[in-house]
């Protein structure tokens, strides 16, 4: 479930980032920022997917988020039942 949620959030972030400038920062280039940084370099983050692929990925992410939310709700309900015993 955790992997599913991370993948969903990743897709959401990627779709939001595609229109922004991204900077690779730090001496080893392991940090990213949405604003200029010391020694930073602009990173090309253009999305090469077709509009259909983007829509399909967004639909899948939305579906996975709904499933994850349902699982959380079910787990919380089981926990409440267990605590009430």
N, C-alpha and C positions, 0 to 999 in steps of 0.2 A: 504494500500500500504506500509506503514511504517513497519508494522509487517512482510509483505512479504519480504521486503528488509533485515530486521534484520535476519530473518530465513535463507535467502540465504547466508548472510555474515557469520552467525554462522556455517553453514555447511562447507563453505570454510575454515574457521579457524579450525574447528575440523579435517578436512582432512589433513591440514598442520601440526597440532600439534601432530598427532599420532606417529610420529617418534622421537619426542623430549622428553627431560626430563623436567618435570614441577615441580616447587617447590611451596609449600604452605607456605606463609610467614605471618609475623605479629603475635602479641600476641594473637589475636582472630582467626588467620588462615583465614582471609577474603581476603587476597591479594595473587595473584599468579604471579610467575615470571618464566622466562626461564633460569635463572642462580641462583646459590646458594645465600641464604640470611640468615641473622642472625636468628637462631632458626628455620630455614626452614626445611621442611620435603618433601621428594620426593613423588609425587602423581602418582599413576598408571593411565595412560591415554590410555591404550591399547584399540583399537577399536574392539569390539566383533562382528561387522557386517561381513557378508560374502562379498567376492569381488563383487558379483552381487548386493548386497544391497548398497555397497559403490558407484558403478557405477550409480545405479538408483538415489541415493541421489544427486550425482554430476550432473546428467542430469537434475533433477528437479531444483536444485539450478541455473544452467545455464539458464534454461527456465524462471525461475522467475526473474532472473536478466535482461533478454531481455525484459520481459513484463514491469518491473519497469522502465527500460530505455525508453521504448516506452511511458509510461505514463508521464514521466518527459518531454519528447520531446513534447507531445501533450499539456501538461499544459503550457509549455513555449510558444508554438505557440499561444494558446488562450490568454496568457498574452500580447504577442506582438500585437495581433489584438485589444485587449481591449485598450491598450495604444495608438494605432494609431487612435482611434476614437475621 
